[in-house]
């Protein structure tokens, strides 16, 4: 399975014959200044929450592609009022889409849209089909609820976890999270975009390796295969 990381939490993946795009926000990330939001492709846009560093380019991509938005009820309703189609979800619920099944799971964070509108509760997505299962955690602290994922979803092949600290869990808690979700192959997200969340790549990769885990830190605009 191939994942393309565009910085922060923006990730593209071709899954189940469809192009899934998570949290499109290149224009809010100074490290992604060489990438053009107009070039992003999507059949579906999945939003973990409403902060500007996750939704900055949503309308650009949705207008260009016509891709429906999958997110919590509040966010889908908000963008529905602007004329964008979507599929609302809430925590613990799952739905079978064309590409496979998506379950909206808990995240411990905050959520407000750029204009101050309430963005509902933040979440993450576990997505699977017959061949593969992955978890995009969105922005979250370490939470005991992560233990429910292996109890209620297929075994994870890979998980995308925030590791930048300050606004989300740092790498130490992400290692614990990987135990909770029973997944040893991790793609790091939500790091390096701003000074608050810059990390020491070598030290963080070693910390995961010392626990018998593989941490992948992609280059912005780069594709990794798991």
C-alpha positions as CSV (number, residue, x, y, z in Angstrom):
1,X,0.0,0.0,0.0
2,X,1.4,3.4,-0.9
3,X,1.0,6.6,1.2
4,X,1.9,10.0,0.0
5,X,2.6,12.5,2.8
6,X,2.2,16.2,2.0
7,X,3.3,17.5,5.4
8,X,1.6,17.8,8.7
9,X,-1.4,15.4,8.6
10,X,-2.2,15.7,4.9
11,X,-1.9,12.2,3.4
12,X,-3.1,10.8,0.1
13,X,-3.7,7.0,-0.4
14,X,-5.1,5.0,-3.3
15,X,-7.3,2.5,-1.5
16,X,-10.0,0.2,-2.8
17,X,-9.7,1.8,-6.3
18,X,-10.3,5.3,-4.9
19,X,-8.1,8.2,-4.0
20,X,-8.5,9.2,-0.3
21,X,-7.2,12.5,0.9
22,X,-6.8,13.3,4.5
23,X,-6.8,16.8,6.0
24,X,-5.8,18.9,3.0
25,X,-3.9,21.9,4.2
26,X,-0.7,22.6,2.2
27,X,-1.2,26.3,2.3
28,X,-1.1,26.4,6.1
29,X,2.2,24.6,6.2
30,X,5.4,26.6,5.5
31,X,7.3,23.4,4.9
32,X,5.0,22.5,2.0
33,X,5.3,25.9,0.2
34,X,6.7,24.1,-3.0
35,X,3.5,22.0,-3.3
36,X,0.4,23.3,-5.0
37,X,-3.0,22.5,-3.4
38,X,-4.5,22.6,-6.9
39,X,-2.5,19.5,-7.7
40,X,-4.1,17.4,-5.0
41,X,-6.4,14.6,-6.2
42,X,-9.3,13.0,-4.3
43,X,-12.3,10.9,-4.7
44,X,-13.1,11.3,-1.0
45,X,-11.8,13.9,1.5
46,X,-11.5,12.8,5.1
47,X,-11.3,15.4,7.8
48,X,-10.2,14.5,11.4
49,X,-11.2,17.9,12.8
50,X,-11.7,21.5,11.9
51,X,-8.4,23.3,12.7
52,X,-6.9,25.4,9.9
53,X,-3.8,23.3,9.6
54,X,-6.1,20.5,8.5
55,X,-8.8,22.2,6.4
56,X,-7.0,25.1,4.8
57,X,-7.3,23.7,1.3
58,X,-10.4,21.7,1.7
59,X,-12.6,24.0,-0.4
60,X,-10.0,24.3,-3.1
61,X,-9.8,20.5,-3.5
62,X,-13.5,19.9,-3.0
63,X,-14.4,22.5,-5.6
64,X,-11.9,21.1,-8.1
65,X,-12.6,17.4,-7.6
66,X,-16.2,17.2,-6.4
67,X,-15.1,14.8,-3.8
68,X,-17.5,14.3,-0.9
69,X,-16.3,15.1,2.6
70,X,-16.3,12.4,5.3
71,X,-16.0,13.8,8.8
72,X,-18.1,14.4,12.0
73,X,-21.6,15.7,11.7
74,X,-20.8,19.3,12.6
75,X,-18.1,19.7,10.0
76,X,-20.0,18.0,7.2
77,X,-23.1,20.1,8.0
78,X,-20.9,23.3,8.0
79,X,-19.5,22.6,4.6
80,X,-22.8,21.3,3.4
81,X,-24.2,24.8,4.1
82,X,-21.5,26.1,1.6
83,X,-22.7,23.7,-1.1
84,X,-20.2,20.8,-0.6
85,X,-21.5,17.3,-0.4
86,X,-20.5,14.9,2.4
87,X,-21.1,12.0,4.6
88,X,-21.5,12.7,8.3
89,X,-20.2,10.3,11.0
90,X,-19.8,10.3,14.8
91,X,-17.6,8.4,17.2
92,X,-17.9,4.6,17.2
93,X,-19.8,4.6,13.9
94,X,-18.7,2.9,10.8
95,X,-19.9,2.9,7.2
96,X,-19.1,0.8,4.1
97,X,-18.1,3.1,1.3
98,X,-17.0,2.2,-2.3
99,X,-13.4,1.9,-1.1
100,X,-14.1,-0.1,2.0
101,X,-15.2,0.4,5.6
102,X,-14.4,3.5,7.6
103,X,-14.8,3.8,11.3
104,X,-14.7,7.1,13.1
105,X,-12.8,6.7,16.4
106,X,-12.1,8.9,19.3
107,X,-9.3,11.5,19.5
108,X,-8.4,13.7,22.5
109,X,-7.8,17.2,21.1
110,X,-9.9,20.3,20.3
111,X,-11.7,21.4,17.1
112,X,-12.9,24.7,15.8
113,X,-13.2,25.8,12.2
114,X,-11.1,28.7,11.0
115,X,-14.0,31.2,11.2
116,X,-14.7,30.3,14.8
117,X,-17.5,27.9,14.1
118,X,-17.8,24.9,16.5
119,X,-16.1,22.0,14.7
120,X,-17.6,19.1,16.8
121,X,-15.4,16.6,18.5
122,X,-12.1,15.5,16.8
123,X,-11.6,12.0,15.7
124,X,-9.5,9.6,13.7
125,X,-10.3,6.9,11.1
126,X,-9.7,3.2,10.9
127,X,-10.2,2.1,7.3
128,X,-10.1,-1.4,5.9
129,X,-11.0,-3.7,3.1
130,X,-10.3,-7.4,2.5
131,X,-6.6,-6.8,2.0
132,X,-5.4,-4.0,4.3
133,X,-6.3,-2.0,7.4
134,X,-4.8,1.3,8.5
135,X,-5.5,4.0,11.2
136,X,-5.1,7.7,10.7
137,X,-5.2,9.1,14.3
138,X,-5.6,12.7,13.4
139,X,-4.5,15.1,16.2
140,X,-4.7,13.3,19.5
141,X,-3.2,12.8,22.9
142,X,-2.5,9.3,24.1
143,X,-5.8,7.9,25.1
144,X,-6.9,4.6,26.7
145,X,-9.7,4.4,24.0
146,X,-7.0,3.3,21.6
147,X,-7.1,-0.1,23.2
148,X,-10.6,-0.5,21.7
149,X,-9.2,-0.4,18.1
150,X,-7.8,-4.0,18.0
151,X,-11.0,-5.1,19.8
152,X,-13.4,-3.6,17.3
153,X,-11.5,-3.5,14.0
154,X,-9.4,-5.8,11.9
155,X,-5.7,-6.1,12.7
156,X,-3.9,-2.9,11.6
157,X,-1.2,-3.2,9.0
158,X,0.0,0.4,9.6
159,X,-0.9,3.4,11.7
160,X,-0.4,7.1,11.1
161,X,0.3,8.7,14.4
162,X,1.2,12.3,15.4
163,X,4.6,12.5,17.0
164,X,5.4,16.3,17.2
165,X,4.4,16.9,20.8
166,X,3.1,20.2,22.2
167,X,-0.2,20.1,20.4
168,X,-0.5,16.3,20.2
169,X,1.2,13.4,21.8
170,X,5.0,13.2,21.4
171,X,6.9,10.3,20.2
172,X,7.2,8.7,23.7
173,X,3.4,8.5,24.0
174,X,3.1,7.5,20.3
175,X,5.2,4.4,21.2
176,X,2.8,3.5,23.9
177,X,-0.1,4.2,21.5
178,X,1.4,1.7,19.1
179,X,1.2,-0.9,21.9
180,X,-2.4,0.0,22.6
181,X,-3.4,-0.4,19.0
182,X,-1.2,-3.5,18.5
183,X,0.7,-2.1,15.5
184,X,4.4,-2.1,15.0
185,X,4.7,-0.2,11.7
186,X,4.1,3.5,12.2
187,X,4.1,6.5,9.8
188,X,4.8,9.7,11.6
189,X,2.6,12.7,11.0
190,X,2.1,16.2,12.6
191,X,5.8,17.0,13.0
192,X,8.3,19.6,11.8
193,X,5.8,22.0,10.2
194,X,6.4,24.7,12.9
195,X,9.1,25.3,15.5
196,X,6.8,24.0,18.3
197,X,6.7,20.5,16.7
198,X,10.1,20.0,15.3
199,X,11.7,16.7,16.2
200,X,15.1,15.0,16.2
201,X,14.6,12.4,13.4
202,X,17.4,10.1,14.3
203,X,16.6,10.0,18.1
204,X,12.9,9.4,17.4
205,X,13.5,6.6,14.9
206,X,15.9,5.0,17.3
207,X,13.4,5.2,20.2
208,X,10.9,3.3,18.1
209,X,13.5,0.8,17.0
210,X,14.6,0.2,20.6
211,X,11.0,-1.0,21.3
212,X,11.1,-3.3,18.2
213,X,9.0,-1.0,16.1
214,X,9.4,0.6,12.7
215,X,8.9,4.4,12.4
216,X,8.7,5.8,8.9
217,X,9.3,9.6,8.5
218,X,8.5,10.5,4.9
219,X,9.8,13.4,3.0
220,X,7.2,16.1,2.2
221,X,5.6,15.1,-1.1
222,X,7.2,11.7,-0.9
223,X,5.5,8.3,-1.2
224,X,6.2,5.4,1.2
225,X,5.1,1.8,0.6
226,X,4.1,-0.5,3.4
